[in-house]
């Protein structure tokens, strides 16, 4: 990694710590509870500033991910402080304000840390205009919107990190199924930490599957499957995809892997040699057209002389349903897998 990349990560880490510290502070005297979803970001900036850096803001705060199509991870809404609607939108859950420390839409955020804001160019505060709100100020000289550009990636990294913390906490609200984890260790020599809302699907042989059909606002299904082969195989994306497709008929519902959509992603799986592939799947049954995304990991376990395929898939139809949260959930679950 080059020095610039390291500096960006280091400064983003410091801002993340500051944001977490802001969450821990007592709430200010604000109005009602913050509005909007955890993937909504309101950007307060003068129209003249937005005209110059708006595209860069969107690139930094709305990165695309590939699910069954290219999708935005977050949704950014720009509002000018001159717009009467900003009085309402500033009460959203996540606010990014761009301007000088004298600007009315920046001053409430930097009020308790103005010296730090002027020194670092950024500051985070909690509950400025609403409860349960995070506000980040990007401080620039008056009228110099371009001065915000070096800070945008840090802002995006902080918002994404906090979102991931929120997703994992929300996923385990039902509590982690430690009894299942311990039972899997005893019966199969593996462990994985699922939320309690996952139920076992009846399987035979060397296929274990758990499914969560809890619905929120429409059809929604998540599944985690573990299978293995004897011997220590070399994990590769092609081998993982071929393996996944070979057992597609064993899934519930039965499915085929859309290999052309797959891509490899770097991972760490403890001390094991592993590879992750992500892509799309479609149902085999023509009378019930369905499909979604999958994340599969092929993991070699020399201690057991086995190689595992740990696969998670999602069915969440509809372009308006954000799949980013569920991808983080499934990757988090896969990351807990261990061959004991």
C-alpha positions in Angstrom: 0.0 0.0 0.0 1.4 3.4 -0.9 1.9 6.2 1.7 -1.2 8.1 0.5 -3.4 5.0 1.0 -2.0 4.4 4.4 -2.5 8.0 5.4 -6.1 7.9 4.2 -6.8 4.7 6.2 -5.1 6.1 9.3 -7.0 9.4 9.2 -10.3 7.5 8.6 -9.6 5.4 11.7 -9.1 8.5 13.8 -12.3 10.0 12.5 -14.1 6.7 13.2 -12.9 6.8 16.8 -14.0 10.4 17.0 -17.4 9.4 15.7 -17.7 6.5 18.1 -16.7 8.9 20.9 -19.3 11.3 19.8 -21.9 8.6 20.1 -20.8 7.9 23.6 -21.3 11.6 24.7 -24.5 12.7 26.4 -27.1 13.8 23.9 -27.5 17.5 23.2 -30.8 19.3 23.4 -32.2 18.3 20.1 -35.6 17.7 18.7 -37.2 14.3 18.0 -35.6 11.1 17.0 -33.6 11.2 13.8 -35.4 10.4 10.5 -34.5 8.1 7.6 -32.7 4.8 7.2 -29.2 3.8 8.0 -28.3 3.9 4.3 -29.5 7.5 3.8 -27.0 10.4 3.9 -28.0 14.0 3.7 -25.3 16.4 2.4 -25.7 20.0 3.4 -23.7 22.2 1.0 -24.3 25.5 -0.9 -25.4 25.0 -4.5 -22.2 26.6 -5.8 -20.1 24.2 -3.8 -22.2 21.2 -4.9 -21.9 22.2 -8.5 -18.1 21.9 -8.2 -17.7 18.8 -6.1 -21.1 17.0 -6.2 -19.9 14.2 -8.4 -16.9 13.5 -6.2 -19.2 13.4 -3.1 -21.4 10.8 -4.8 -18.4 8.7 -5.8 -17.0 8.7 -2.2 -20.3 8.3 -0.3 -22.3 6.1 -2.8 -19.8 3.4 -3.9 -21.4 0.7 -6.1 -21.4 -3.0 -5.3 -22.3 -5.8 -7.5 -25.2 -8.0 -6.2 -27.5 -9.2 -9.0 -26.8 -5.8 -10.6 -24.7 -2.7 -9.8 -26.3 -1.1 -6.7 -25.5 1.9 -4.5 -24.4 1.1 -1.0 -25.8 4.4 0.4 -28.3 7.0 -1.0 -27.1 10.6 -0.9 -29.5 13.5 -1.0 -28.0 17.0 -1.4 -29.8 19.9 0.1 -28.9 23.6 -0.1 -29.0 25.5 3.2 -30.9 28.1 1.2 -33.7 25.6 0.6 -36.5 25.8 3.2 -36.6 21.9 3.3 -33.2 21.8 4.9 -34.9 22.5 8.3 -36.5 19.0 7.9 -33.7 17.1 6.2 -31.1 18.2 8.7 -32.9 16.0 11.2 -32.0 12.8 9.3 -29.9 10.1 10.8 -26.6 10.9 8.9 -25.6 14.4 8.0 -22.5 15.6 6.2 -22.2 19.4 6.2 -19.6 21.1 4.0 -18.6 24.7 4.6 -16.7 27.1 6.8 -16.9 27.2 10.6 -18.9 30.4 10.3 -21.7 28.8 8.2 -24.9 28.3 10.0 -25.2 24.6 8.9 -21.6 23.8 10.0 -21.3 25.8 13.3 -23.6 23.6 15.4 -21.5 20.5 14.5 -18.1 22.1 15.2 -19.2 24.3 18.2 -17.6 22.1 20.8 -14.5 21.3 18.8 -13.9 24.2 16.5 -10.1 24.3 17.0 -9.9 20.6 16.1 -12.1 21.1 13.1 -10.0 23.9 11.8 -6.8 21.9 12.4 -7.9 18.6 10.8 -10.6 19.8 8.4 -13.2 17.4 9.9 -15.2 16.8 13.1 -18.0 14.4 14.1 -20.8 15.1 16.6 -23.8 13.3 18.0 -27.4 14.4 18.2 -26.9 17.9 16.8 -30.4 18.4 15.3 -32.0 15.1 16.3 -31.6 12.2 18.7 -29.7 9.1 17.4 -28.0 11.3 14.7 -24.4 11.4 13.5 -23.3 14.7 11.9 -19.9 15.1 10.2 -18.6 18.5 9.3 -16.1 18.9 6.5 -14.5 22.3 7.1 -13.3 24.5 4.2 -12.3 28.1 3.7 -15.3 30.3 2.8 -16.4 29.6 -0.8 -13.6 27.0 -1.4 -15.6 23.8 -1.8 -12.7 22.0 -3.5 -10.9 22.0 -0.1 -13.3 19.3 0.9 -12.1 16.8 -1.7 -9.2 15.3 0.3 -11.6 14.4 3.1 -14.4 12.7 1.2 -12.9 9.2 1.2 -12.4 9.5 5.0 -16.0 10.4 5.4 -17.1 7.5 3.3 -14.9 5.1 5.2 -16.3 6.3 8.6 -19.9 6.0 7.5 -19.4 2.5 6.1 -17.6 1.4 9.2 -20.4 2.6 11.5 -22.9 1.0 9.2 -21.2 -2.3 9.4 -21.2 -2.1 13.2 -24.9 -1.3 13.1 -25.6 -4.2 10.8 -23.8 -6.8 12.9 -25.5 -5.5 16.1 -28.9 -5.7 14.5 -28.3 -9.1 13.0 -27.5 -10.6 16.5 -30.4 -8.8 18.2 -32.1 -12.2 18.4 -28.8 -13.4 20.1 -26.2 -15.7 18.7 -26.9 -19.4 18.6 -24.0 -20.6 20.7 -25.8 -23.9 21.4 -25.8 -24.7 17.7 -22.2 -23.7 17.4 -21.2 -26.1 20.2 -23.4 -28.9 18.7 -21.7 -28.5 15.3 -18.3 -28.7 16.9 -19.3 -32.0 18.6 -21.0 -33.6 15.7 -19.1 -32.3 12.6 -15.9 -30.7 13.9 -16.8 -27.3 12.6 -18.3 -24.1 14.2 -20.2 -21.2 12.8 -22.1 -18.5 14.7 -25.6 -17.9 13.4 -28.3 -15.7 14.8 -31.1 -17.6 16.6 -33.5 -16.9 13.7 -31.8 -19.4 11.4 -33.5 -22.9 11.4 -32.0 -26.1 10.2 -33.1 -27.6 6.9 -33.3 -31.4 6.9 -30.3 -32.7 5.0 -28.4 -36.0 4.7 -24.8 -36.9 4.4 -22.2 -34.2 4.3 -24.6 -31.2 3.7 -25.7 -29.0 6.5 -28.1 -26.1 5.8 -29.7 -23.3 7.9 -32.3 -20.9 6.6 -33.8 -17.6 7.8 -37.2 -16.9 6.3 -38.0 -13.9 8.5 -39.7 -11.3 6.3 -39.5 -7.6 6.6 -41.5 -5.6 4.1 -41.8 -8.4 1.5 -40.2 -11.6 0.4 -36.8 -12.2 2.1 -34.9 -15.4 2.6 -31.3 -16.1 3.7 -29.5 -19.4 3.8 -26.2 -20.8 5.0 -24.9 -24.2 3.8 -21.8 -26.2 4.8 -20.5 -29.2 2.9 -17.1 -30.8 2.6 -14.9 -33.2 0.7 -12.2 -35.5 2.0 -8.6 -34.4 1.2 -6.9 -31.0 1.2 -7.8 -29.3 -2.1 -6.3 -26.0 -3.3 -9.0 -23.3 -3.0 -9.7 -21.4 -6.2 -12.5 -19.3 -7.5 -13.1 -21.8 -10.4 -13.1 -24.8 -8.1 -15.5 -23.1 -5.7 -18.0 -22.2 -8.5 -17.9 -25.7 -10.0 -18.4 -27.2 -6.5 -21.3 -24.9 -5.8 -23.0 -25.6 -9.1 -22.6 -29.4 -8.6 -24.7 -29.3 -5.5 -27.2 -26.7 -6.8 -30.0 -29.3 -6.8 -29.5 -29.9 -3.0 -30.3 -26.3 -2.2 -33.7 -25.3 -1.0 -34.9 -24.0 -3.4 -32.8 -25.8 -6.1 -30.7 -23.4 -8.1 -28.0 -22.9 -10.6 -25.0 -20.7 -10.3 -24.7 -17.9 -12.9 -20.9 -18.4 -13.3 -20.5 -15.5 -15.7 -21.6 -13.1 -12.9 -19.1 -14.3 -10.4 -16.1 -12.5 -9.1 -13.3 -13.3 -6.6 -12.9 -11.3 -3.4 -9.9 -11.3 -1.0 -10.6 -12.7 2.5 -8.9 -13.8 5.7 -10.2 -17.1 7.2 -8.1 -17.6 10.3 -5.0 -19.6 9.4 -6.8 -21.6 6.7 -6.2 -21.4 3.0 -9.4 -20.0 1.6 -11.0 -18.1 -1.3 -14.3 -16.2 -1.6 -16.5 -15.8 -4.7 -19.6 -13.7 -5.0 -22.2 -13.7 -7.8 -25.8 -14.4 -8.7 -28.0 -17.5 -8.8 -31.3 -18.4 -10.4 -33.9 -21.0 -9.4 -34.1 -24.2 -11.5 -37.9 -24.6 -11.2 -39.5 -22.7 -14.1 -42.8 -22.5 -12.4 -41.3 -20.4 -9.6 -38.9 -17.8 -11.1 -36.5 -16.5 -8.5 -32.9 -15.6 -8.0 -30.5 -13.6 -5.9 -26.9 -13.2 -4.8 -24.5 -15.7 -3.2 -21.2 -15.6 -1.3 -19.3 -18.8 -1.2 -16.0 -19.6 0.5 -13.8 -22.7 -0.2 -11.7 -23.4 2.8 -8.9 -26.0 3.2 -8.6 -27.6 6.6 -5.4 -29.7 6.7 -6.0 -30.7 10.4 -9.0 -32.7 9.4 -7.8 -33.6 5.9 -10.9 -32.0 4.6 -11.9 -29.1 2.3 -15.1 -27.1 3.0 -17.5 -25.1 0.9 -19.4 -22.7 3.1 -22.1 -20.9 1.0 -24.6 -18.2 1.8 -27.3 -17.0 -0.5 -29.9 -14.2 -0.4 -33.4 -13.9 -1.9 -34.6 -10.3 -1.6 -36.5 -9.4 -4.8 -37.2 -5.8 -5.8 -34.9 -3.0 -6.9 -35.9 -0.8 -4.0 -34.7 -3.3 -1.3 -31.0 -2.5 -0.5 -29.0 -5.8 -0.5 -25.9 -4.3 1.0 -27.0 -4.9 4.6 -27.7 -8.5 3.9 -24.3 -9.0 2.1 -22.6 -7.7 5.2 -24.7 -10.1 7.4 -23.8 -13.1 5.3 -20.1 -12.2 5.1 -20.0 -11.8 8.8 -21.5 -15.2 9.4 -19.2 -16.8 6.9 -16.3 -15.2 8.7 -17.2 -17.0 11.9 -16.7 -20.4 10.3 -13.9 -22.5 11.8 -12.9 -26.1 11.2 -12.1 -27.2 14.8 
